[in-house]
Amino acid sequence: MGAFKNEGDPALALAEECAEVIQCINKTLRFGGDWDSKRPDVSINRFEELELEMYDLFYQWARLKSQVLQKPVDKIITKF
């Protein structure tokens, strides 16, 4: 989160994160629906993957909200 200098447009970044959350859920359900399972190349389970994607989604939501309300992101994030 926030690791890159140019993160792009907040609305586009939010849309991308929404797609990643959807993809994580779809792949889990398509491949058996076991949230405790792990993909061969990943050390965390599918639920933890979803949780990380949700953190990213909320961060991008905070960026967009920050832009619209013209408040610093750190003031927005504390309200989650």
N, C-alpha and C positions, 0 to 999 in steps of 0.2 A: 504494500500500500504506500503510495506516494514515493516510491523509490526512483522514479524517473523525473527528470527536469521538465520535460514537455509531455504532459499526460493527455494532451488533446482536449477536444471539446467535452465538457462534462456530460452532456446529454448523450453524445455518441458512446462515450465510455460506459455510461449507465446501461444503454441498450445492449452493448457487448456483454456486460456482466450478466444481464438478464438472460441472454442467450446461453451463457456458460452455465448458469444455474439450471436452466431447462435441459441442457445437454446432459448434465450430471445426473439429474433425475431420470431422464429417458434412458440413458445407458444402464443405470442401475436396474430399472424395471425390465428393460429389454433382456438383460443378461442374468435374470434370475431373481432380482428384487431383494437380494441379501445385502443389507446396509453394513453388515460386519465384514463382508468379503473385501479383499484387497486385489487391485490389479497387479499383475506380475512385476511391473516396472515402478510401482509406487509403494512406499513404506507405511502409508496410512490407509485406513479403511474408507469405504465409499461415503459413509456418513461424515467422517472428518473432512473428506474432500468437499462435500457439499457445504459443510460449515465454513471452510476457507473461502469458497466461492461466495457465500452469503456475506462474509466480512467485506470482501471486495465490492460486492453489490452495494452494501450500506455506505462504504467509503465514497463510491462514485455518486450515490444519492446525496451525501453530505456535500460533495463538491458542487453538484448542480444547485442544491439549496443555497449554498454559500454564494454562488454566482448570482442567483435570483434575488436573494435577500441582502446581498452586498455585506455579508458578515464573514469573518475569518472561519475557515473550515474547522479549526479546533474549538470554536464556540458552538458549532453545529453538532459535532460528533459527541460532545458530552451529553446531549439530550437523548441518546439511544438507550 
